[in-house]
Amino acid sequence: MNTYIYLSIFTAFFVSYLIRVLPLTLIRKPIKNRFIRSFLYYVPYITLAVMTFPAIIEATQSPVAGIIALIVGILLSYFGLGLFPVACACCAVVFIAEFFL
């Protein structure tokens, strides 16, 4: 049993280490390809969105409240509000929507 745990920890360490070290060792020159630079620029935003989106809908008692809060959050951020006001508004929308649904 302990061997399996240590093997799992080592595998996780090795894979995450490779992900960080390989780009540093393989790519020495600046990346000039526009497509690759654009792809690498947007990877953190896409990863965050993919991890956050299901949680927005599943964290509420009813998925409809989460969807309404998501729409309100997108609209408020589109109109230039910051992170804190958008988060507060989305929390209020979920509270009100779950009260009525």
PAGUMI-390487 format. One record per residue (C-alpha): residue number from 1; residue in three letters; chain; x, y, z. Coordinates in steps of 0.25 Angstrom, whole numbers. Layout:
# PAGUMI-390487
[atom NUM,"ALA","A",[X,Y,Z]]
...
***
This chain:
# PAGUMI-390487
[atom 1,"MET","A",[0,0,0]]
[atom 2,"ASN","A",[11,10,4]]
[atom 3,"THR","A",[19,7,-9]]
[atom 4,"TYR","A",[6,11,-17]]
[atom 5,"ILE","A",[5,24,-10]]
[atom 6,"TYR","A",[20,27,-12]]
[atom 7,"LEU","A",[19,23,-26]]
[atom 8,"SER","A",[7,32,-29]]
[atom 9,"ILE","A",[14,44,-22]]
[atom 10,"PHE","A",[27,42,-30]]
[atom 11,"THR","A",[19,41,-43]]
[atom 12,"ALA","A",[11,54,-40]]
[atom 13,"PHE","A",[24,61,-37]]
[atom 14,"PHE","A",[31,55,-49]]
[atom 15,"VAL","A",[20,59,-59]]
[atom 16,"SER","A",[19,73,-53]]
[atom 17,"TYR","A",[34,75,-53]]
[atom 18,"LEU","A",[35,71,-68]]
[atom 19,"ILE","A",[24,81,-71]]
[atom 20,"ARG","A",[32,92,-65]]
[atom 21,"VAL","A",[46,88,-70]]
[atom 22,"LEU","A",[44,83,-84]]
[atom 23,"PRO","A",[40,97,-90]]
[atom 24,"LEU","A",[52,103,-83]]
[atom 25,"THR","A",[62,93,-89]]
[atom 26,"LEU","A",[56,91,-102]]
[atom 27,"ILE","A",[52,105,-106]]
[atom 28,"ARG","A",[64,114,-105]]
[atom 29,"LYS","A",[61,125,-116]]
[atom 30,"PRO","A",[49,135,-115]]
[atom 31,"ILE","A",[36,129,-121]]
[atom 32,"LYS","A",[33,137,-134]]
[atom 33,"ASN","A",[21,130,-139]]
[atom 34,"ARG","A",[8,138,-137]]
[atom 35,"PHE","A",[-1,126,-135]]
[atom 36,"ILE","A",[8,119,-125]]
[atom 37,"ARG","A",[10,132,-117]]
[atom 38,"SER","A",[-5,135,-117]]
[atom 39,"PHE","A",[-8,121,-113]]
[atom 40,"LEU","A",[2,122,-101]]
[atom 41,"TYR","A",[-4,135,-97]]
[atom 42,"TYR","A",[-18,130,-96]]
[atom 43,"VAL","A",[-15,116,-90]]
[atom 44,"PRO","A",[-16,122,-75]]
[atom 45,"TYR","A",[-30,129,-78]]
[atom 46,"ILE","A",[-36,117,-85]]
[atom 47,"THR","A",[-31,107,-74]]
[atom 48,"LEU","A",[-37,116,-63]]
[atom 49,"ALA","A",[-50,117,-71]]
[atom 50,"VAL","A",[-51,102,-72]]
[atom 51,"MET","A",[-48,100,-58]]
[atom 52,"THR","A",[-58,111,-53]]
[atom 53,"PHE","A",[-70,109,-62]]
[atom 54,"PRO","A",[-75,96,-57]]
[atom 55,"ALA","A",[-73,100,-43]]
[atom 56,"ILE","A",[-82,113,-45]]
[atom 57,"ILE","A",[-94,104,-50]]
[atom 58,"GLU","A",[-92,93,-40]]
[atom 59,"ALA","A",[-89,101,-27]]
[atom 60,"THR","A",[-103,106,-26]]
[atom 61,"GLN","A",[-115,99,-21]]
[atom 62,"SER","A",[-122,100,-35]]
[atom 63,"PRO","A",[-114,101,-48]]
[atom 64,"VAL","A",[-123,112,-53]]
[atom 65,"ALA","A",[-118,121,-42]]
[atom 66,"GLY","A",[-104,119,-46]]
[atom 67,"ILE","A",[-107,121,-61]]
[atom 68,"ILE","A",[-114,134,-57]]
[atom 69,"ALA","A",[-102,139,-49]]
[atom 70,"LEU","A",[-93,135,-60]]
[atom 71,"ILE","A",[-100,144,-70]]
[atom 72,"VAL","A",[-101,155,-60]]
[atom 73,"GLY","A",[-86,154,-57]]
[atom 74,"ILE","A",[-83,154,-72]]
[atom 75,"LEU","A",[-91,166,-75]]
[atom 76,"LEU","A",[-86,174,-63]]
[atom 77,"SER","A",[-71,171,-67]]
[atom 78,"TYR","A",[-74,175,-81]]
[atom 79,"PHE","A",[-79,188,-76]]
[atom 80,"GLY","A",[-66,190,-69]]
[atom 81,"LEU","A",[-68,187,-54]]
[atom 82,"GLY","A",[-57,181,-47]]
[atom 83,"LEU","A",[-56,167,-41]]
[atom 84,"PHE","A",[-61,170,-27]]
[atom 85,"PRO","A",[-74,177,-31]]
[atom 86,"VAL","A",[-77,166,-41]]
[atom 87,"ALA","A",[-74,155,-31]]
[atom 88,"CYS","A",[-83,163,-21]]
[atom 89,"ALA","A",[-94,165,-31]]
[atom 90,"CYS","A",[-94,150,-35]]
[atom 91,"CYS","A",[-95,145,-21]]
[atom 92,"ALA","A",[-107,154,-19]]
[atom 93,"VAL","A",[-113,149,-32]]
[atom 94,"VAL","A",[-111,135,-27]]
[atom 95,"PHE","A",[-117,138,-13]]
[atom 96,"ILE","A",[-129,144,-20]]
[atom 97,"ALA","A",[-131,134,-31]]
[atom 98,"GLU","A",[-131,122,-21]]
[atom 99,"PHE","A",[-141,129,-12]]
[atom 100,"PHE","A",[-151,130,-23]]
[atom 101,"LEU","A",[-148,117,-30]]
***
